[in-house]
Every structure is written in C-alpha cells, then in structure tokens.
Amino acid sequence: MESANRPLNSEDVEKAHKANSEQNGEKTDPNIVDWDGPDDPTNPQNWSDRKKWANVGALAAITFFSPFASSIFAPGVPEAQDEFDNHDATLATFVVSVFLLGYVAGPLVLVPLADVFGRVPIYHVGNIGFVVFTIACAVSTNFNMLIGFRFLAGLIGSAPLTVGGGTIADIMPPQKRGLAIMVWNLPLVVGPVIGPVIGGFLGQAEGWRWLFWFTAITSGAAAIVAAVIMRETSPSVLLKRKTKRLQKETGNMNLRSKLDVGLTTKDHFLRAVVRPSKLLFLSPICGLFCLFNAFVYSLLYLFFTTFTFLFEGEYGMSSGIVGLTYIGSGIGMVAGMILYGMTSDKIIQRLAKKHGVDRPKPEYRLPLVMAASPFIPIGLFIYGWTAQYHTHWAVPLLGTLLVGFGFTVVLSSIANYLIDTFTIYAASAMAAIAVSRSIFAATFPLFALHMYDALGWGWGNSLLAFIALAGCGIPPLFWLYGEKIRTSPRFQVKL
C-alpha cells in the first residue's frame, strides 16, 4: 500500500477522481467543478497544437533574456572598473555572478505566487520588473549600485526559468514533452553564450552602459509579444476561476474545484514556499540530480568569468575577439539541443512500447544523459591541458565544445525527468533546480581564478573533470533504482 505522504502527480489526481466518482456506483458530487469531459477545450492539455506551440515559443522568447543578461556584461567589466576606479579582481567576478544570486531568491517567491495567482501574471510582472532594473543598471553611478540592481534584475528575471517547467507540464503530454523542453531550454543555454559575443563588440563600440540598454530594449519587445500570445495554463488556477464564475452564475457557494485541497490562500502560499526546499533536501531523486545539474551549470559561468583572463592574458586576444571564444561551447550546446529534441521523445516511446506500458516511465529519459554526461569530463581535460601548454586556441575551444554538448543534454534530460516525476509540482522541482544551480554558478567564479593561480589551467580543470566523472554515476543509479525509490514509502515527501 502506498504511503499517504506520496507526492501527487497528474495521473494520481485523475485516478483518485475516477475512483471517487465510480466507487459503489455513486454519482460524482454535483458540487465538484471539473473539466467538461475529457475533450474540454479549456483544458490546456486539449489546446490545439498551434496554440500550445505559440505559448511555448513565447515562453522561450522571454526565457532567453535573463540568461543573456547574466553574461553580456562580462566583457564590459574592465571598462566599468576603469570608470568607477575599482580594480578588485574578486569584485569583478562578483558583479557578473551576483545576477545569479537573484536566481536563488526569485524561485522561492515567484513559484508560490504562480501557484496561487497563475503563471502568466508572474511572467508579465517579471518581464516588466526585469526591464526596469536593467535600465537601472544602465544608469548606475557607482559599482555598489550596479551590483544591487544586477541582483534585483536576476531575482525578478528568474520567473520564466523557474515557472516555465510548470507551463510545459500543463500543456504537453509526456510523449511530446521532450521537444517542448528543448525549445524552452535552448534560450537558457544559448543566451549566456550569445551574451558575451554581443557584449564584446557592442561594449567596445558603444561602452558598457549600452550592454544594458540593448538588453532592456530587446527584452521589452519580447515582453510585449508574450503579453499578446501567452494564456494561463495552470489547471488549479483555471478550475478555481471556473468555480468562481459558476458560483456567481448559479448562486451556489458550495461549488468547489476538483483540485481544491481546502487550504486558505495564505496556507497555500506558505506550503508552496517550502515545497522546493523539501524536494531539494528530502527527495533523493531531486536532491542528487539538482546537485549534478548545479555543478554542470556552474561550469558554464566559470568559463564566462575566466575566458577573458585566459584568452586575453595568455593568447593576447582583444576584448572583441575574446567574445567570439564563447561560440565554441555555443556550438556544442546547439548540437546537444538538436540531438535531444530529435531523439528524447522517440526514445521514451520506443522504451514504453518495448516494456508494454501505456504511460512512459520518467526513467526512460535517462539513457540520453548516461550517454552524454562523459563528454563533460573529457572536454574539461582537453580544455585544461591544452590551455596549460598554450596549444593553438582552437584546441581548448574544442574542449569547451564537448562540455557544451554534454551540458545541454544533461540539463534537458534532468529537467524532463523531474517534470515527469513530479508533474503537478513541476514548477517546484524547477525552482529547486534553479536555486541549487544558481548558488553554484554564483560562487564558482569567485574562487576560479584563485584555483587556476594555485593549480594551473591543467590541474585546475582536471579537478573539475574528476568531480564531473563522479557525477556521471548518478544517472545510472536512478536508471536502475529510480522507480523503486519513487514508489517506496520510505522516500516519499509530503508536499
């Protein structure tokens, strides 16, 4: 018998509702408000493909600018230091990584708000706030002001990164979720790569402040498009709205949503606030995958904050050309995304057919991550030792390409696995991922230069490669034992 503490998913809700309506031949409670049948067009799962992909596309567009903004300023840091007469090396890396500290605080507030008030209002408020704080960065008059507004821009701009997983789960069945995750995740991984490329040349031509003006203008345009296209997808919020409308029309105040768990708005919010932390620290599946995801994600920002020192200092490149060195990892990321988008859904459908199950298991997402994760330590070894011996610049960049390839497949597979596992709590699982990876990504660059000074490029990156190699053992662990852990009462988390 399953534990009462077992986390619910959409399949559980459906089964429980069906059992409640059919038990002992009893009719469904007339006061329960549900969808109008399995084909109800207001149910986001029944939207047309055109409407679903329009929402996914708009979500991807607004998702792009936050990670883009996280790195576009990296090439402009030296110029800002000169203007503000501050040349502290640690502060130089912190002004880039502080943006990611906003990602730590943002999900803990934005996801609960989205659970209570809906996902789309949070997207719109986040878009407006992001534009405002980005403009504030552009007009900053000292380094402390710049750091403060960078943090606030990261906090409010984290909305699509953390709430987006819930939107994907709301509208896409598991068999089609892989491609949607790819479309949503592509800006997340490409944005930080394109940022320094544009930042290097734009900063050189127009100055560091225009890096923020450019971000504010383009992200504002995307926000307008999202406001026109995006529609609410949260089933609990939609049924709650339907319930209120029917109460007003019928005068029957006993009507209640099928997904109403009897909590006040305050209790609902407080429970949603602690849910990501519960998943992160009490669920072995979420905790270990968040740890691996966070380490892999932090490597990208370690690259961003050290490429300038390596390729300017060791290879003698200009700041504009240094921006182009990020293209190596970017090519790997795009290749990884294309592979993931083309194969992920096909693999889970083939495995479901092979094992004779109607609903693919979350573990069917893991073969790709098992195959791709070794590319990360291999790429780190190549990058580190060829940089150590000043091999032609193309060879270290080949190493970053391999890391980028493994990076995107690992991140996409983990995100999809956790969404498939926690379904109606997908946004909370994405919040747990965002918090953990942002802490790592914000802090890794702070010690990166000190690590390379002490160990050199070769052994410094080898240390990271050995850690990545150990992380490669996590996906096979859950491939073998994931289902047992998910269904065992011992490991259930009361959410």
N, C-alpha and C positions, 0 to 999 in steps of 0.2 A: 504493500500500500504506500502511495506517495505521501511525502510529508506535507503538512498544511503550510509549511514555510516555503514550499517550492515556488520560484518566481513564475508568474503567469506569462504566457505568450498568447498571440492571437488565436492559435489553434486551441489552446486551453479554454479561452473565453468562448469560442464557438461551440466546443464540445459541451461545456458546462451549461450554456444557454439551451442547447438542443436537449440535453438530459433533463433540464428543469421543465421544459415545455412538454416532454413526452412521458415523463415519469407517471406511472399509474394511469395513463390515458388522460391526464389532466390537461386542460387548455392553458395556453400561455396567459400569464397575469395581464389583464387588459390595461393596467396602469403602467406597464413597461413599454417604453418608447425604443423601438429598434429601427433598423433599415426596413424599407418597404419591399421585403423579399430579397432573394439573392442577386437580382439584377437591378436593384435600385440605382439609378444613375447618379444620385447624390453621394453614394459611397465612392470614395476616391479609388478604390480597387476596380470599380466599374467604369471609370472615366475612359474616354476614347484614347487611343494611343497618341493622337495628336496633342490632346490636352495634357496628358501625362508628360510627354517629352518636352512640351513647351515649358512646363513648370520645372522640370529637371534642368533644361537649358538655362532658364532664368536664374535658378539656384546656383548653377555652375558659374554664371557670369558674376554674381555678387560675391561668390566664394573666392574668386580669383584675386580681388584687390587687397584683401587683408594679408595673405602671404606675400603678395607682390610688394606691398608697402613694408613688410618686415625686412626686406633685403635691399630695396632700391637705394636706401640711404648709405649702404656700406661703402661704396666708392667715394661718397661725398664727405665722409667723416673727417679726413685730414684737412679739408678746406674749412669745415666748420670749426675744427680745433684752432686753426690759424686765426679765424675771425674772432673767436672768443678767448684767444690766448690761453688755451688749456691743452696740454700735450701729455696728459696722463694716459698710458697705454691701456690700463685696465678700464678706465672710464671710456676710452674709445671703443672698446668691445661692448661695454655695458650699454651705451647709447643705442647700439644695434639690437642687443639681446633683450633689453628692457621691454621692448614691444611684446615679446613672448611671455613675459611675466603677466601681462594683461590677459593672455590666454588662460592663465591659471585661475584668475579670479572670475573672469567672464562666464565660463560654463557653469560655475556653481550658483550663479544668479539667473542667467539667461534661460537655461534649460527648465528650471522650475517655473519661471514666468511663462515660458512657452507651453508647459503642461497645463497651466491654469487658464491662460488667456488666448492661446493659439500660437501657432508657429509663425504665421505671416505677419502679425503685428510686431513680433520681435525682430523679424528680418527688416521691416521698414524702419523701426526706431533705431536699430543697429546701423543701417545704412546712413541715416541722417546724422547720427552721432559720430560715425566714422569720418564723414566728410568735414564736419565741424572741427573735430580735434586734429585732423590732418592739416586743415587751414591754420589752426593754432600753432602747429609745428612750423609751418612756413614763415610765420611772423614772430617766432621766438626771438628774444633779445639776449638770452644767455643759455649756457649749457644745461643748467638745472631746469629751466622752463622747458627746454627741448626734451629732456628726459621725462619730465612729468607728463607732457602731452603725448609723447610716444607711448607711454604706459596706458593712458586713457584711450588712445586710438586702438591699441591692441585689445583692451578689455571689451569695448563696445563692438569692435570689428570682428570678434570671435563668434558672433551669432550664427552665421551660415556654416561655419566649420563644425560647430557642435550640435546645432539643432537640425542640420541638414540630413543627418543619418535617419532621424525620425521621419522626415518627409519622404525619403526613399522607401522606407519600410511601409509607410502609409499607402503608397500608390502602386508599388511594384510587388508582384508575387515572387517567391524565391527563385523560380526558374528564369526570371528576367532581371533579377536584381544585380547581377554581376556587371552587365553593360551600364546600367544606371550608376552604379558605384564608380565605374571607370570615368564616366562623363563628369560626375561630381568631384572625384578625386584628382582629375587631370589638372585643373587650375591650382589645386592645393600643392601639387608638386612642381608644376611648371612655373607658377608665379614667383617663387623665390629664386628661380634660375634666370628668368627674364628680367627681374628687377635690377640686378647688378649690371646686366648688359646695357639696358637703357640708362641706368644711373651713371655708368662710367662716361658715356658720351654726352648725355644731357648735362650732367654736373660740370664736365669740362667746358662745355659751350656756354651754359647759362648760369652756372653757380648752383650750390647745394640747395638753396631755397626752392628752386624750380622743380626739384625732385618731388617735393610735397605738393606744389601747385598742380603739377601734372597728374599726380595720384588723385587729388581732390576732384579735378575736372572729370577725369575718366570714370572714376568710381561713382560720381554724381550722375553721370549719364546712364550707367548700368542700374543705379537705384531707380531711376525713372522708368526704365524698361521693366524692372521687376515689379514696380507698383502697378503697372498696367496688366501684366501677364499672370502673376502668381495668385493662387487661390488657396484657401485654408484646406489642410489635409488631415488634421488630427481627428480621428474618429470620436474620441471622447468629447472634444470641443464641438464638433458638428452635431452630435446627438444631443448635447446639452443645449445648443441653440434651438434645435428642433423641438426639444421638450418645452422650452420657454415659449416658443411660438404656439405650440399646441395648448399649453396651459392658458395662454391669453385668448386663443380662439374658442376653446371649449369651456373655460372656467373651472376645469378640473385640476386642482392644485395637487392632487395625489399622483399625477403623472411623474415618472422619473425615468431617466436614461438607463438603458441596459448596462452601460459602463459606469454608472454612478455607484461608487463604493461607500457612500454615506458619510463622506468627510466634508467638513467645512472648507471654505476656500483657504483659510489660514492653515488648517491641518494638512490639506492637500499640498500647499506650497512648502511647508516645513518638511513633509515627508519627501517631496521631490528634491529638496536641497541636500538631504543626507544620502539620497539613493546612489549618486555617483561614487561617493566615498565608501558606501557599503560594498558596491560592486568591486571597487578597486582593492579594498583591503580584506574583504571576507570571501570573495569568489575566487577560487584558484584559477579558473579559466580566464576571467577578466584581469586578475592581478598579474599573472605571468605574461599574458600577451601584451598588456599595457607596458610592462617593463621592457620587453623585447622591442615593441613598437617605439617606445620613448628613446631607447638607445639608438636605434637605427635612424630615427628622425633627427636626433641631435647631431649626427654626423654631418648632415647637410649644412647646418648652421656653423658647425666647426669649420667646414670648408669655406663658407662665405666669409668668416671673420679672419681666416688665415691665408687665403689665396693672395690677397694684396701683399702681405709680407713675404710670401714665397716668390711670387712671380715678378713683383717689383724689386724686392731686395736681392733675390738670388738669380733671377733671369733677366733683370733690367728692363722690364716692360713698362710702358706708360700706363697711366691710370685708365685711359680709354681702352687700351688693348687688354688690360687685366680683366675688364668686364667680359671680354669675349671668352676667357678661360672657363667661365661657368657653363658655356654651351656644351662642353664635354659631358658633364653629368646630366645636362638637359636632354641631350640626345638619348642617353641611356634610359632616362625616365620616360620619355615619349615611347621608346621601343618597348619598355616594360608595360606601359599602359595599353598599347595596342595589342600586345600579346595577351594581357589579362582580359581585355574587353572581348577579344575574339574567341577565347578558349574557356573562360571561367564557367559560364552558363552551360556550355556544351559538356564540360567535364561532369558537372553535378547531375545533369540529365542522364548522361551515359551511366554514371555510377548508380543512380536511382533505378534505372532500368535493369542494370546488372544484378542488383540486390533485391529487385522486386518490390520496391516501396513506392507509394504514390507521392509522398512528400519528401524531397531530398533532405538528408541529414546535414546539419551545419558542418560536420567533419568532412563532407565532400568538397569543401572549399580549401582544404589543407594540402592536397597534392602539389598545387602550384607553388605555394610558399615553401614547401620542402625542397622543391627543385630549384627555386630562385635564390633562397637565402645564402647558399655558399658563395654566390657571386660577390657578396659584400666583403667577407674577409679576403678573398682573392684580390679584389680591387684595391683594398687598403694596403696589402703587401706590395702590390705593383706601384701604387702611388707613392708610398713612403720611401721605398728603397731607391726608386729611380730619381726621386727628388733629392735624396741624400747624396747621390753620386752625380747630380747635375746632368742626368741624361737629357736628351732632346725633349723640349717641353711637351711634345705630342705623346710621349710615353706615360708620364704621370697623368695626363688627361685621359688616356685610355683606362687607367686605373679608376679614375672618377666616373668614367662612363659605365664601367662594370658595377660600381657601387650604386650609381643612379638606377641601373636596370633592376638590381635586386631590391633597392629601396622601394620602388613603386609597386612591385608585385607583392612584397611583404606587407606594405601598408594597406593596400587594397584588399588583400586576402584576409588580413586580420580584421579590418573594418567589417567586411562582409560576414565573416564568421561570427563576430559578436552581434551584428544586427540579426542574423539568422537565429542565434541562440537566445537573445533577449527580446526580440521583436517589439512588443508594445513599450518596452523600456529601452528601445534602441537609442533614443536621444540621450538617456542617462549613461549608457555604455559609451557613446561617443564623447560625452562630457568627461568620463573617466579617462579615456584615451587622451583627450585634449589637455587635461590638467597634468597628467604624468609626462607627456611628451614635451609640454611647454616648460615644465620645471627643468627637465634635462637640457632642452635646447637653449634655454636662457643661461644656464650655469656652465655648460660645457665650454663655450667660447672663453669664459673668464679665466680658465686655467690652461687653455690650449697653448698659448704662446709660452707660458712657463714650462709646460710639459715638453714642448719641442726644444726649448732652450736647454733643458736638462738631459733629454734623451736623444735629441736629433730627430730629423724627419723620418729616418728609417725605423728606429726602435719605438719612437712615439706612436707611429701608425701601426706598428706591429702589435703594440699593447692593445690598441683598439681592435685590431683584427682578431686577436686571441679571444677577446670578450665577445665579439660578433660570432666567432666559431662556436663558443659555448651556447650562445643564443640559438644557434641552428638546431639544437636538440629539443627545443620547446615544441615546434610543430609536430614532429613525430610522436612526442609524448601524448599529445591530445588526439592525434590520429588513432593511436592505439587505445587510449583510455578516456577520451573526451566524452563519449556517450555515457559511460559508467559514472563519470564524475557529474555530468549534467543531471542524471536521473537518481543519483544516490541521495537519500535524505540527509546523510552526514554533511554534504557540501552545499545544501540549499541555503539561500539567503532570503530572509523575509524582507520584501521590498514594499 
